[in-house]
Amino acid sequence: MNRLFIYIICVVAAMLPLCGCSSSDEPSPEETNLAAVHGSVVIDGEPVNAAAILLTPGGGVKITGSDGLYDFTGLNPGKYELKVFKEGCQTQNSSIELAAGRNEELVFSMARSVGGLSINKNYIDMGSNESNNVAGFTIKNEGQGEISWEIANAARWITKVEPATGSSPAGGATAVSFTIDRSRLSNTSTDNYATLLVRSTTQGDGSVAELLVTVFNGKGTNIQNDNSSSDYVIVGNLCVQTKDLSSEEGIDWESAKLICENSIIGGFDDWRLPTIDELALMYNNKDAIGGFKSGENKNIWYWSASETVSYSGKTYRVLNFTNGDQSSLLPNQKISVRAVRSLP
């Protein structure tokens, strides 16, 4: 009997490390095949509170506390993009390659916005409540004179921005609201991300402010980077957005480039201006893509990234989406723009 009792004790003792009864925290990345990234957000070396960090694909959004720290864990190895939003600051972004079993560090040093235009929020989460479809923010003018501005919206599920253009007097503020249509949310992404880009149109001001908007549709927490989102279609080796990024009044070349590169659609943030050859491909497939302007309006012309040089200086190639004609325009002209990204 004594031998049997000793044997049972030995067996139980041998099994204890396998019971998972330890009070330690969850396994570190080094103990798994997953990856992680952590770091801080600072201004002049001081931690930044309430900065929003967007990680794509699939990481969601983290908000810093008074210590300025953030972390994303449980990630699959691969390439990720991190983008940091903070009111009163220029948006920062960085790419990082994460390896299995490693927790990388990435510090963001924010710079304060230039010009007089700013907004009072950097991030709005519309949540999963079906009745929560309207939100707002305030455009502030901290400059010495009146500033005119416009708001670019790249998301088909943000159906109204009001007002989308306007002006604010020195020291004044303007309230803006936007409306979302949850029936237009992507069926293939569990989270939907978009950026409302507020840009000064007053010459010499140069102000740009970005508002990150997210909607959780109740299916999970990770974006799936497949190619079936209704916010874009695939043509050849291109993903092409199904909605213009410009307003009815059109947009100049520098703003068009900036808006494309800051677009977050389908979980991707590597959108860009198309080349003139890519514009021609889009024109040949315009019915399948949809949404292009047509008729006699000047905005039937679309910007490309292809530049030329003329007697007037640097110009950029443009394409007419009514008849397919190509031409060149000075960068201060205002026409339409549509963003693309290359397939891997």
N, C-alpha and C positions, 0 to 999 in steps of 0.2 A: 504493500500500500504506500509506504514512504517513497519507494522508487517511482511509483506512478504519479504521486503528488509533485515530486521534483520535476518529472518529465513535463507535466502540464504547465508548471510555472515557467520552464525554459521555453516552451513553445509560445506561450503568451508573450513573454518578454521579447522574443525574436520578431513577433508580429507588430509590436507597438510602433515602430518607425513608419509602418505602412498604413497606419490608421488615419492619417491626415488630421490628427487631433491637435496639432501644433497651433499656438496662438499667434504665429507670425503672420505678416501681411501676405498678399497674393504673390506668386512667384515673380521674380524679376525677369526682364527680357533675357538675361544670361541663362536662365534656367528653362527657357522655352525656345521655340522656333520663330517667335514673334519679334517685332521691333518696336521701338519707342523713340519719341523725341520730346525734349523738354528745353526750357530756357526762360528768358525773361524779356520784358519790354521796358526800355528806359528812355528818358529824355535827359540829356546832359549828365548821364550817369545815375540819375535818380529813377526809382521804380515808377511805372505808370499804372495807375488804377483804372479798371473798367475798360481796358483795351480788348477788342474782339479779335481773336485769331481764328481764321478759317483754314482748315487743312483739307485738301482735296488730292485724290479721291477718298471719300469714305470716312473722314475723321470727324466731321462735324465742326462745331464752334466751341472754343474755350474763352472764358472771360477772366482777365487777370484780377487779382485782389490788390490790396494795398502794398503787397510785396512785389507786384509786377510779374509774378511767376505763372507759368503755364506748363502743362504736360499732356501729351497724347500717348496712350499705351495700347497694347494689344493690336498692333498694326501688322499687316502682312508686309514682308520685305518688298522693297521696290522704290520707285521714284515718287516723291510727293511735292506739292506746292503749298507753302504757307503764306497767307496774306493777312496783314495786321491793319485793322481799322481803329482810329481814335479821333474823336472830334477835335478840331483845331490842329490836326497834324496831317502831314502828307502820308498817304497810304504806302506801306512797305510790303514787299514780297520777296520770297526766296525759294529756290528749289533745293531739294536735299534727297540723297540716295540713302535709304535705310536698309541695313543688313540684319539678318536674323541674329537674335541674341545680343543686340547692341541698343543702347539708349543714347542717342546723339544729343548734343547741346547746340542750340541756336539762339543767339541773342539779337534782338532787334533794337536798333538805336533810331528812335523816331525824330523827325525834323518837323518843326512847326510850319504850318501852311504859310504860303506867301500870298500877298494881296489882302483885300479887305473882306472877302466873302467867306463865310463858314456856316456850318449847320450845327444844331444843338444835340444831335445824336449821331452815333456811329454804327448802331446795330439795332435792328428791330426783328424780333422773332414773332411771327403770326400764330405760332402754336398749332394745335390740332383741333381747337374748338371750331366747329363748322360755322358758327355765327360770327366769328371774329374775322371780318373781311375788309375792314377799313382801319387805317392807321395814319399817323401824321408826324411831321417834324417841322422845324422852323429854320428858315434861312435868315442869317444875321449879316448885317453890313457893318463892319467895324472900321471901315475906311473913312476917308475925308470927303467923299463925294458919292453921288448916286451910282449904283452898280446894276447893270442889266445882266440877266442870267437865263440859262436854259437848262432843262433836265432831260437827260437821255435815259431811256428805259429799254432794256434788251429782252425782257421776259414777257412771253405771251400771256402769262397768268396774272401779270400786273396790268389790268385793263384800263385803268384811268389814273392819271397824275394831274392834279388840279391845284393851282395853275402849273402848266408845264414850262411856261416862259413868263418873265415879268421883270420888275426892277424894284430895288429897295433903296430908300434914301439913306444918306449917311447917318449912322447910329440907329437905323431902323431895323425892322424885322418883318418877315412875311411868312404866314402859315401855309403849309402845303399838305395836302392829303393824298393818299393813294388807295386804290381799291383793288383787291385780288379776286379772281374767279377760281375757286378750288376745283371746278370741273375741268380746268385747263392744266392742272398740275400733271407732271409727267407720270405716266403709269409704270415706268421702268426705273424710277428713282424714288427712294424712300424719303429723301429730303430734297427740297428745291431751293436753290440759291440764286440770287440776282443782286446786281448792284445798280442803284440809282445814282447817276453821275450828275452832280450839280456843277455847272461851269459858268464862269463869268464871260459875258460877251462884250464887256467894256474894254476897249483898246487900252493896253498898258497895265491892266490889273492882273491878269494871269491866275486868278483864283480858281481852284478846283477842289471840290469836296465829294466824298463818296459815302453812301449809306448802304450797308449790307442788310439785305432782307432775306429771311429764311422762312420756310413753311414746312412743318412736319405733317405728313399726310397719314400718319397712323400705321404705316407698314413696317417700320423699323428705324434704324438710325444710320445706315450706311448707304452712300451712293453707289450704284452699280454702273460702271462705265461701259455700258453696252451702246449700240449704235441704233437704237430704235426710238429715241426721244422725239416727240412731236415738235420740239423746239428747234430741231435741225433735221436735215435730210442728207443722205450721202449721194454725191455725184462724182463718179470716177474715184479719184483718191482724195476727195475733199469732203469734209463736213461743212455744210452751208446753213447758216441760220435762216429760219423761215420768216424773220421779221426784220425790217430796217431798224437801224440804231439811230437814225436821224429823224428830226421833226419835219413837219410839212415845209418849214422854211428852209430846210437844208442845213448843211454844216460844212465848215471849212476843213481843209485837209489835215492840219495838225490835230484838230479836235476829233476828226474821224479816226485817225490813227490811235489816239489815246483811248477813245471809247471802245474801239475794237479790242485793244490789248487789255482793257479793264473789264471786259465782259466775262461773266461767269454763267455759262449755260450748260445744262446737262452734266454738271459736275466737272466740266473742263474749264480751265482758265488760260489756255494757250491760243485763244482766238486772235486773229490778226486781219489786217487789210489784205484783200486778194491782189495778186498780180494782174496785169492786163490780160494775160493768157487765161488765167483762172476766171476772170470776168467773162471772157468769151465763152468758156465752158459753161458758166452759169447761165449766160444768155441762151445758149443752145438747149438748155434744160430748164428754162424759166417757168414753163407751165408745171413741171413736176415739183419745182421748188416753191413757187407761188409767192404772192405778196409784193411783187415789184411794182413800182409806180409806172404808169403809162399815160399816153396822151400828149398834150402840148406843154405840160408843165416842165419848167427847167429841171425839176428834180427827177426826171426820167434818166438823167445822167448819174452814173455811179463812180465813186472814187476807186482808184487802184493804188498800189504801192510803187508802181513802176514810174520812175522819174525820167524826165527829158530836160534838155537845156535849149532855150530859145533866145531870141534877141531881148525878150522881156525878162529873162532870168530863169530860175528853176521852175519847171512846170511838172504836172503829173498826168499820166494817161487816164482817160475816162471813157466810159462806154454808155451808149444810148440804149436803154432797154425797151424802146419801142421799135427801133429798126436795126439795131446792131452796129450803128456807126461808131467809130472811135475818133477821139480827138485828144487835145491836151488843154489843161486849164492851170491858171495861176493858183497857188495854194490858198489864197484868201477868198476864192469863190465859194459859194455855198450850194452844195448839191447833196445827193443821197449817199448812203453807205450801208453795206451789208458785210458782216464778218464771216470769216472762214477759218478752218483749222485743217492741217494735214493729217491724214490717217497714219498711224504708226507703220 
